[in-house]
Amino acid sequence: MNNKKKLITTKRVFLACLLLAAVAFALYVVIAQSLASKTSRELTAEQAQSIVNERLALLPKVQADAAVYLTNNMSVEVKSVTQSDDRSLVLDCDVATYDLYGTVEENLDKYLALAYKIDHERIEKKLPKANSTIIRQNIKDEFNKDFEKAGKVEKSLELKIYEVEENDFQLYLSDEVIDALYGDYKKAVALVKDAQYCTIDGQQVQISNNIPYKNGIVECFTLNNYDSKKPDTSIPAVKWLNSVKNEFIRNFLDKDNGRPRYMYIVDGLKNTILVTLSSLLIGIVIGFIVAVIRVTNDSTGALDFGAWICKLYLSVMRGTPLMIQLLIIYFVFLLPAGVGSIPSAIVCFGLNSGAYVSEIVRGGIMSVDKGQMEAGRSLGFTYMRTMYHIVLPQAFKAVLPSLANEFITLLKETSVAFYIGVADLTLGGLKIRSITYSSFMPLVAIAIVYLILVLGLSKLVELLERRLRKGDNR
Amino acid sequence: MITVKGLYKEFGDKGEIKVLKGIDEHIEKGEKIVIIGPSGGGKSTFLRCLNRLEEPTDGQILFKNECITDKKCDINKLRMKMGMVFQHFNLFPHKSVMENLTLAPIKLLKMDKAEAEKQAMELLEMVGLADKANAYPSQLSGGQKQRVAIARALAMKPEVMLFDEPTSALDPELVGEVLSVMKKLADEGMTMVCVTHEMGFAKEVATRVLFMCDGVIAESGTPEEIFTNPQNPRTKQFLQSIL
């Protein structure tokens, strides 16, 4: 009883430590964020201009075009440029603040979105089904509205999306696409995505799926959530809270193809659970078989060959990294045989955990009193049937906590399954990360999901153990 | 019923520990044999050789004219006819008393469940534990456990019962209840071989007493002969030291 109390106290202290650590971490994030914003330097106009020029010179031609278009055609006056870190420039114009990211794609998106100002919701309300001429006019108007200080845009807006360097031709959006865009936005996205051909200067050009300009087109159309709000001038703490909120929305609630992004995690979770449960089942079956073979060999000397095979299996499985096993099983054996990545992962994790389970079970069998085997044998049961009816049930109970640990380990180990393309929990998080370019939220989110799973499982096993212990004490 | 010829048993990798050094014995049907002797004398080993829980190194054991030391014989079949009771009971802790008694009959004798349970209840009544049918071994006292263990062995309807120091692990006040069950069993005519230190029991129940010492049967005779007029000096010494 005293021990139990001690345990509870220890637990509480531990939980308090965890909580403290979490609070400390949150504080660290807050402080780091505010420090980061404080250290951003204010530049003079000349410096800013030179940085802009520098950056523009560094940009590939495709992006430079859009940038030049902005500064020349729109006559945007650059008030200041702030450099908050190596990769990020904040361009403060007359009308709005835009981030100029050093990374290529991000930059391109912003420019394109700004240049074409496709804010379909607003336009949709005014002109539900317009033709291309009206759209062009409308875009011009939108620009002029946003850039009043910059004066009227006189030049016609060419809906140029990419200038492809290698082949030296330009890609224009066809009128049909634009009509479709403003008539039904989603349809247009689908249309562009599925498009195989484009008309370029009167010639039909094939768009293959892996060339960047197709993605460029798609992204151009999906940038409906482009933010043209005034700069956020609230106090840093609120600013930070806002940014956290926006990050959260961007990482989990924004939709790709009509599905909110958190669904990547939900779908991944399903696969993770499927893989873990199935491979645990395989692992337990293999583990019990191997353990029984080894114990039988130890105590009766039978099954020499079987025991040798088991030892070989154990050395290989415990002597090589799990990821290498995964890659070998999938790419060397199962992929050529046409087996999918999920079944392969199940096979691999099952084989691997079987090795560890067998050692656990072997310990469990050896912990059962020898008298149990003798009693079973004296009644006339064969060795194997005594094992099955009498020794193994007791061994199973004895090793349940260790098995639970193995299950928990396995659950965490399945996170390498994404290497062979299993869309598990980890890959779900990585997918979000690759879409939003933010690491903190998606990665911490999957860590939390793993943690909840593990804690839940521990609790379940505790309950199961308590039930098994009822009516059974030696 | 059981004939032992030239039984040797050695332990250790090279057989350096010789426990049984040539035992010849014949046990008739209905006999109640009590084996006594100093510890380390080979009593338990001898008993355990009878149903091959220990593998004899050399020698022959015939059970109903069947050679059980022969590699070809199905020892599991023969063990069903030889009940065994252990010093430490060895009840199955994960099963209730009822399940302890019905497991083997259902699985090995192919009895149906109802029949096995009916028989189990009869046996529990005989050992005076009918009310404990649904208890688990951990809820029983030592004496109760041992009585259940006897009932469990009897559930297989054995022709011989082997007792390996059935009362040695019991508190003194619990010994009586187990011995009385054994006496009842003896009165019903069961063939019994019993290793024990309960001299009273030996005197009262045994038809023959074997004194084992240093791996051989040093002396054999009726209880009167052994207890009142031992011939072998080792027997004398042993009886003096315990009485």
Interface residues (C-beta under 8 A of the other chain):
Chain A: D369 G371 Q372 E374 A375 R377 S378 L379 G380 F381 T382 R385 H389 I390 P393 Q394 K397 G471 D472 N473 R474
Chain B: N51 L53 N76 K77 R79 M80 M82 G83 M84 F86 H88 F89 N90 L91 F92 P93 H94 S96 L103 A104 K107 L108 Y136 P137 S138 Q139 A149 R152 A153 M156
